[in-house]
Amino acid sequence: MIRAQNDALKEAGYDVVLSCPAVNKSGTGSSTAAPTVLQTPCEFDTCPAGSPAVGFNESDPRLNYVNAFPADAASFGIQTLAPKFFDGTAPDFVVAGPNVGNNLGPTVLISGTVGAACEAALEGIPSVAFSSPSPPLTQVSYTTLESDPSSADTLSAFVYASLTTTFVNTLLGAGCDPILPKGISVNVNYPSTANCSSSEDFKWVFSRINADSSATDVETCGSTHLPAESAVVAHAGCFSSVSVFNASTKADVDADTQAFVLNKLSGLLTCLPH
């Protein structure tokens, strides 16, 4: 999934560096550790046991692994890789994911994808976490993008990569700094491609992490109560949820902060049908 996303962002003209855990670290939240030499092979045998704690693809040094947690991979990308490839500067933006498996509601507390986005935001780099449903998607090697181009996993990977690129284009193209307020990030969740086979089928709905009928949110779609992201993704149709959250607490933010992001994305968003 992330290799499809990497390619899509490059094709859209972005200068991309990939930094990810050497093995699956789903469900590890914001855990951190010093990277260590691999005792077992990288995921899908992409590097052998005994490989160094951090490494890269010999054919493309912009494809990097870190044998630690997602938050560590984000930090390594920001602090070590970005200066190497971006003339000594930090990255402008961090894309975390898309993950195979939605991260909705309380799940954000244990999500490694969200953890990576939070790490970036706390280091001062605007970020968004993207996630897609599993099942039906499964964890498969990036080689299937070419070896099995008609599989459900490959087709879905391309759809989600296209959607994520559209979101990034909209957010970064909205103008005016900052890209996002300091210390916050955005959690985006996609519905299944089972009935939404093209990226054009999808719509975006502004939402909140946790359902709370007593909260006063930003006014949109004629209401000051945003739908919970889980309700958006579960709704009939092809609706993706967009929730703004505090990178330190992983909780929903206040209405003013929501409004800042809503205004940036207004041309992309729609209302959830009643």
Secondary structure, DSSP 4 states (H G I P E B T S, - for coil): -HHHHHHHHHHTT----EEEESS--TT-TT--------SSPPGGGSS-TT--SEEEETTEEEEEEESS-HHHHHHHIIIIIHHHHTTT---S-EEEEEEES---GGGGGT-HHHHHHHHHHHTT--EEEEEE-TTT-----TTHHHHSTTSHHHHHHHHHHHHHHHHHHHHHTT-SS-SS-TTEEEEEE---SSS--SGGG-EEEEEBSS--TT-----BTTBSSPPBHHHHHHSSS-EEEEEEEETTT--B--HHHHHHHHHHHTTTEEPPP-
